[in-house]
Amino acid sequence: MSDATSRIDERVKETSRLRRALIRPELGAIVGTIAVFVFFIVFAGDSGMFNAQGVLNWSTVSAQFVIIAVGACMLMIAGEFDLSVGSMIGFAGMSIAIMSVTLGWPVWIAILLTFALCVAIGAVNGWIVVRTGLPSFIVTLAFLFILRGFTIFFPQLIERQTIIGGIDRAAEGDWLAPIFGGKVFGFVFDWLASVGAIDVFERGTRAGEPIVDGIPMLIIWALALVAVAHVILTRTQFGNWVFAAGGDAQAARYVGVPVNRVKILMFMFTAFCACVFATCQVMEFGSAGADRGLLKEFEAIIAVVIGGALLTGGYGSVIGAALGALIFGVVQQGLFFAGVESSLFRVFLGVILLFAVILNTYIRRIITGER
Amino acid sequence: MKTILKTMAATAVAAATLAGAAQADGERYVLVSHAPDSDSWWNTIKNGLALAGEQMGVTVEYRNPPTGDLADMARIIEQAAASGPDGIITTLADPNVLSGPIRAAVDSGIDVIIINSGTPEQAREVGALMYVGQPEYDAGYAAGLRAAGDGVGSFLCVNHYISSPSSTERCQGFADGLGVDLGNQMIDSGQDPAEIQNRVMAYLNANPDTDAVLTLGPTSADPTILALEQMGLAGDIYFGTFDLGENIVQGLRDGVIQWGIDQQPYLQAYLPVIVMTNYHRFGVLPGNNINSGPGFVTADGLEMVEQFAGEYR
């Protein structure tokens, strides 16, 4: 026996490089992303969608979807849902507003406490799900109403209104606030404007400054969350635990995976992502409203499903979810640039979403041979 | 296969050229509202916008955040600005959220007119050409004074859009006009007709000495009429409402509703298009803000109102 044959392990099945590339969950999302961009370059290429302002607009919207989709994706791979994401966004924003504006606490304390509160609520969500064995659909649906109710009740009680403003003034000079609401790489845009690559303001106090003056931290957060979550999911033992917990929880328990802990942690991570979304939004706009984040939980799930994750858990990818979020954001914003009548806008959105999901499933079935 | 591809390519090119031609023809104005999809009141706005666009030969577009989320609305304004229209017509439902994007649009050379929500002062601060609408608090206050004159001392304010500050301002203005504390006289009714109807009945059962009911639009007025009919209070309790709709007009005729405050939304969409088109074509601009309301509509002279309720009124 030569050394070469002895190194072959009979437990490992050989697959071709091409096949391995094709069975990745994000393949459908990659194809979809390319298709969507080609579509809009053809039909909205000269409408302002691809000038600096337009690109920033759909990137920001997509980045919002990415942030909540990353959390939803990890949780869905672990086999659970969270329908309280949208309410959590409104709740977290209001929490920061009440602590910083109404109670007058420093903004960084308000942000840190709100993160702690949200992650704790995520843990409660997860704890109830694993302890009772109830579907997460029902448990988090309850929290959808509980959180939204509090979000409307507290500001009404304290300030007699449902929008609390003035957070931007409270956040002036704060060390933590710019990490969520700031902009970076402004000098790049100054330079681009000076060589005439992007437009500048024509009038007002900002005349001469570039229309796009930096990359919002929201986008940086989105990229960072994707990178971190992707590495954890594909390169660590914990990542395998997440897949195992969502694939077959009982089998995972037999081989020693702490399934309950993994699921609770994923609920906490989802809440964390919702809180990042809320904090960025509050810091950017300077106010928190009781109806912020309405229906965002479904948008997150849609992005994840376009991204190739299975609704039943155990299969999916963060990159796919991010691309799904990109598709969703680009389609949602792009149809306006393409001049689609606003009433029909949602019809188109629905059709494209359906098409993307069907394409996704179809490709995966052909390649993996699953039925 | 080749011919199919060729045809497809040709069709795509033709479609793109057509779209381009349509955009180049005349000025383009985008109206951005804060209304969720479910709010039927805004149909009048859409009708006013469409008619003005047709009459002036300009392209008009209507955009709104599907769930009424104002942060989404801010993104829509940014998006509208990026598409480089001649003008943007928008509401100023929350200055904190919207003034940044509106200011940026103004500074990049797009003319803006504020309609419906916000105040003339806020419109001036964001650099808008003018404000077209009905100052909400003042309208509520005027209604409160009128009701006080009619002997009202307590009321129920049915708020179906509690997350918008202007709704609360109407209730607050009404309370101040009456000279009473708003207290818990305002309820968050939600948007579902059955829920609104039942909450009104529950409140009136719990507070039987309530003198008056104030609703903030057809969404809350229609179910409230049903609630009053069911409780045998229709025509018996003092009932005022904001805005008009078919059922409200019927209520006015039947004597169930004493008055409706018409802020004439049709004008809020129609006038800005006319004003901006004339401004862009001939450089003429009215020197002041335009108040589209408040106008009290009562049982007298309902004919015209009736004919166009929900369409242009």
Interface residues (C-beta under 8 A of the other chain):
Chain A: V42 F43 D46 S47 G48 M49 N51 Q53 G54 L56 N57 W58 T60 V61 I152 Q156 R160 Q161 T162 I163 G165 G166 I167 D168 D199 F201 E202 R203 G204 T205 R206 A207 I211 Q281 F285 G286 S287 G289 A290 D291 R292 G293 L294 L295 Q333 F336 F337 A338 G339 S342 R346
Chain B: A12 A15 A16 A19 G20 A22 Q23 E61 Y62 R63 N64 P66 T67 G68 D69 L70 A71 A74 R75 I76 E78 Q79 A80 A81 A82 S83 G84 D94 P95 N96 V97 G100 R103 A104 V106 D107 S108 G109 G127 I162 S163 S164 P165 T168 Q172 L182 D188
